[in-house]
Amino acid sequence: MKIIRLKNVMETTGLARSTIYKYISLDLFPKPVSLGGRSVGWLDAEVQAWIVSKVCERDGVSE
């Protein structure tokens, strides 16, 4: 498994930091994993799956 940090999540998704955290609070985006202290990261596979779900949603295809 690979953990990616916020900067990489933002680059990968094209979302702003505030949008990512808004989506997390609405259960619309994968939750971060605590890395200790105030550090968090996201599982790359979960972020990629979220992107795939958005493409499927756009195309009207069920996953």
Secondary structure as the mmCIF struct_conf table of DSSP 4:
data_model
#
loop_
_struct_conf.conf_type_id
_struct_conf.id
_struct_conf.beg_label_comp_id
_struct_conf.beg_label_asym_id
_struct_conf.beg_label_seq_id
_struct_conf.end_label_comp_id
_struct_conf.end_label_asym_id
_struct_conf.end_label_seq_id
STRN STRN1 ILE A 3 ILE A 4
HELX_RH_AL_P HELX_RH_AL_P1 LEU A 6 THR A 13
HELX_RH_AL_P HELX_RH_AL_P2 ARG A 17 SER A 25
TURN_TY1_P TURN_TY1_P1 LEU A 26 ASP A 27
BEND BEND1 PHE A 29 PHE A 29
HELX_LH_PP_P HELX_LH_PP_P1 PRO A 30 PRO A 32
STRN STRN2 VAL A 33 GLY A 36
TURN_TY1_P TURN_TY1_P2 GLY A 37 ARG A 38
STRN STRN3 SER A 39 LEU A 43
HELX_RH_AL_P HELX_RH_AL_P3 ASP A 44 ASP A 59
TURN_TY1_P TURN_TY1_P3 GLY A 60 GLY A 60
#
